[in-house]
Amino acid sequence: MGHIINGKQLSAEVLQQVAADVAALKAELGVTLGLAVVLVGDDPASQVYVRNKVRQAGEAGIRSIEHRLPADTSQATLNALVDSLNHDPKVHGILVQLPLPDHLDEDDIIAAINPDKDVDGFHPLNVGALAAAQPGLVPCTPLGCMIMLQQAHGNLSGKHAVVIGRSNIVGKPMAALLLQASCTVTIAHSRTRDIAAVCRDADILVAAVGRPELVKADWIKPGATVIDVGINAIERDGKRKLVGDVDFVDVAPVAGAITPVPGGVGPMTIACLMKNTVTAARKQLSDIQPAVAVGQS
Ligand SMILES: Nc1nc2c(c(=O)[nH]1)N[C@@H](CN(C=O)c1ccc(C(=O)N[C@@H](CCC(=O)O)C(=O)O)cc1)CN2
């Protein structure tokens, strides 16, 4: 049985560091960090995630400013809200919970967020910064996966990493981060030929494809590290159950280390949102107070 990477425990450690950073910024500069959380509509899963984000912000000493808008909110109204948050000095981070209702243009809303406050790391300028290995805000899920990998593996240099999935939110930024860590990176997707053979060559396998229990034991090189980003609700034995993109029971005996679902990548995503809020605030505060030393960690 491979080592189980405990996302709950690791996220608690990340949050503890965030809380210390938030307290230090308060002590040094008298600033309380603010995170604006925008939720449009009543998607039940999004409501849970937003509730958890607001709760964990509070635990870290970050003031959250919640905006819950009805499902029929217009693009103009949402853009106007984002614009007002961009200009509010008490707001250091802005996140718009995804998915948005179908009539709204997600790309347009993301592009409207001030990139310095874009704590999701989805703005095209942050996407470009990551691709060019420049400083910027990095999407929370891939950032959380990297923290888990570094804990499980130490140095990632020279490892063959395979990322299954090519989404803008997870697959592509994950591949960019692994490349920055000097991995040899392959992105596999629905058109990849003999995907099982490609995955079997991976020292690190990241599954972010949204297909319940797609990855089986015979896709895994013995001893490989497996990071499961999938969160899929299925019915089994008449009960609702959350499973990942990896068949955990099948794969765990072959893997060297593996993340569970739930309790793996999910909690790290929220912890990294708080970490990004500190990163964003430090940048904003050092831009307006260049003479003041703003601590780094
Ligand atoms: N603006 C954003 N929207 C979305 C993001 C995002 O990073 N930014 N990611 C996902 C949803 N998400 C955060 O928003 C998220 C999903 C899941 C979890 C989590 O902790 N999952 C738990 C299980 C939860 C459950 O019981 O239902 C786990 O894996 O243990 C956290 C955050 C899409 N939208």
The ligand as an ORCA input file, in Angstrom:
! r2SCAN-3c Opt
* xyz 0 1
  N     -13.214     30.449     -8.758
  C     -12.994     29.128     -8.658
  N     -13.941     28.268     -8.995
  C     -13.690     26.923     -8.894
  C     -12.445     26.452     -8.421
  C     -11.457     27.396     -8.087
  O     -10.310     27.056     -7.687
  N     -11.769     28.725     -8.216
  N     -12.254     25.077     -8.201
  C     -13.394     24.193     -8.206
  C     -14.171     24.126     -6.907
  N     -13.409     24.345     -5.675
  C     -13.059     25.605     -5.323
  O     -13.636     26.571     -5.705
  C     -13.226     23.284     -4.723
  C     -13.654     22.004     -4.970
  C     -13.541     21.019     -3.988
  C     -12.979     21.293     -2.762
  C     -12.903     20.292     -1.658
  O     -12.349     20.580     -0.625
  N     -13.470     19.117     -1.849
  C     -13.551     18.139     -0.773
  C     -14.867     17.390     -0.892
  C     -16.029     18.342     -0.783
  C     -17.378     17.661     -0.672
  O     -17.561     16.893      0.259
  O     -18.233     17.959     -1.530
  C     -12.396     17.153     -0.848
  O     -11.880     16.921     -1.966
  O     -12.017     16.661      0.205
  C     -12.512     22.561     -2.534
  C     -12.633     23.543     -3.497
  C     -14.374     24.635     -9.281
  N     -14.666     26.027     -9.201
*
